[in-house]
Amino acid sequence: MNEIKNELTEYADRFTSDEGQVLRELREHCYAHYEDSSMLAGFFQGRVLGMFSRMIKPKVVLEIGTYLGYSALCFAEGLAGGGKVITLDVNEETNKVARSFVERTEYKDLIEFHLGNAVEIIPSLPGTFDLVYIDADKPNYSNYYNLAIDRVPPGGFIIADNVLWSGKVLHDEKDEDTQALHDFNRMVLADERVSNVLLPIRDGLMVVCKLT
Ligand SMILES: C[S@@+](CC[C@H](N)C(=O)[O-])C[C@H]1O[C@@H](n2cnc3c(N)ncnc32)[C@H](O)[C@@H]1O
């Protein structure tokens, strides 16, 4: 079964549009130099995020968790005219690398980097967010959702990565991160202001549409 799944995954990759030169180099740089390279969205999920962005055509994307800028660049592909991606991260070193790759793209003036703790930065940001991507420290997922939800207009979206946490959400005994993600999933499902779908893509993507 796993062999068929792997073959189908490869087939899906093969029949999905190319990511382009800079994203490919960024991915290869990450896999070659970073032990935590699994944090990067990767080819297929990156193409999914880029496609979501093209469908939503957001004016403002708020991304929580920049890492090397891979997903920020994917979201930039679908921005409405005059739109921007605001991306937040605490890590100075990865932020420098992210900036250097973004600088090489047509999106360099559309991506706004903020360095610091996202819990503190989000309340200081002005305006609304048409698309929020939660992809940072797991214990804060619910905090990020609660900080962002009132700033998302009706018809806007919140997407959260890793909500299946390598399947650990199914375990009876849950560590702190797993429990936080399970609580997040329960909180979203119970929120009457939204409609949601948990997509089992890669490590699980929670896609949430704000209704009112
Ligand atoms: C999974 S990675 C993001 C991957 C990126 N979105 C991508 O797909 O290319 C998570 C990032 O969240 C950052 N992070 C962790 N805690 C944070 C916090 N409290 N505030 C801001 N960023 C944080 C980490 O430094 C790390 O770079």
Ligand as a Chemical Component Dictionary entry (heavy atoms), coordinates in Angstrom:
data_LIG
# 
_chem_comp.id                   LIG 
_chem_comp.type                 NON-POLYMER 
_chem_comp.pdbx_formal_charge   0 
_chem_comp.three_letter_code    LIG 
# 
loop_
_chem_comp_atom.comp_id 
_chem_comp_atom.atom_id 
_chem_comp_atom.alt_atom_id 
_chem_comp_atom.type_symbol 
_chem_comp_atom.charge 
_chem_comp_atom.model_Cartn_x 
_chem_comp_atom.model_Cartn_y 
_chem_comp_atom.model_Cartn_z 
_chem_comp_atom.pdbx_ordinal 
LIG C1  C1  C 0  7.985  25.222 10.060 1  
LIG S1  S1  S 1  9.004  26.612 10.018 2  
LIG C2  C2  C 0  8.219  27.637 8.806  3  
LIG C3  C3  C 0  8.351  27.070 7.407  4  
LIG C4  C4  C 0  7.908  27.975 6.305  5  
LIG N1  N1  N 0  6.553  28.469 6.512  6  
LIG C5  C5  C 0  7.963  27.224 4.993  7  
LIG O1  O1  O 0  7.088  26.387 4.741  8  
LIG O2  O2  O -1 8.886  27.446 4.220  9  
LIG C6  C6  C 0  8.625  27.382 11.543 10 
LIG C7  C7  C 0  9.320  28.709 11.797 11 
LIG O3  O3  O 0  8.630  29.331 12.900 12 
LIG C8  C8  C 0  9.579  30.112 13.600 13 
LIG N2  N2  N 0  9.043  30.405 14.945 14 
LIG C9  C9  C 0  8.958  29.570 16.008 15 
LIG N3  N3  N 0  8.409  30.199 17.055 16 
LIG C10 C10 C 0  8.125  31.467 16.651 17 
LIG C11 C11 C 0  7.536  32.598 17.282 18 
LIG N4  N4  N 0  7.115  32.573 18.559 19 
LIG N5  N5  N 0  7.393  33.740 16.556 20 
LIG C12 C12 C 0  7.813  33.787 15.255 21 
LIG N6  N6  N 0  8.370  32.738 14.622 22 
LIG C13 C13 C 0  8.528  31.596 15.300 23 
LIG C14 C14 C 0  10.864 29.272 13.595 24 
LIG O4  O4  O 0  11.988 30.086 13.792 25 
LIG C15 C15 C 0  10.790 28.623 12.197 26 
LIG O5  O5  O 0  11.576 29.332 11.265 27 
# 
loop_
_chem_comp_bond.comp_id 
_chem_comp_bond.atom_id_1 
_chem_comp_bond.atom_id_2 
_chem_comp_bond.value_order 
_chem_comp_bond.pdbx_ordinal 
LIG C1  S1  SING 1  
LIG S1  C2  SING 2  
LIG S1  C6  SING 3  
LIG C2  C3  SING 4  
LIG C3  C4  SING 5  
LIG C4  N1  SING 6  
LIG C4  C5  SING 7  
LIG C5  O1  DOUB 8  
LIG C5  O2  SING 9  
LIG C6  C7  SING 10 
LIG C7  O3  SING 11 
LIG C7  C15 SING 12 
LIG O3  C8  SING 13 
LIG C8  N2  SING 14 
LIG C8  C14 SING 15 
LIG N2  C9  SING 16 
LIG N2  C13 SING 17 
LIG C9  N3  DOUB 18 
LIG N3  C10 SING 19 
LIG C10 C11 SING 20 
LIG C10 C13 DOUB 21 
LIG C11 N4  SING 22 
LIG C11 N5  DOUB 23 
LIG N5  C12 SING 24 
LIG C12 N6  DOUB 25 
LIG N6  C13 SING 26 
LIG C14 O4  SING 27 
LIG C14 C15 SING 28 
LIG C15 O5  SING 29 
# 
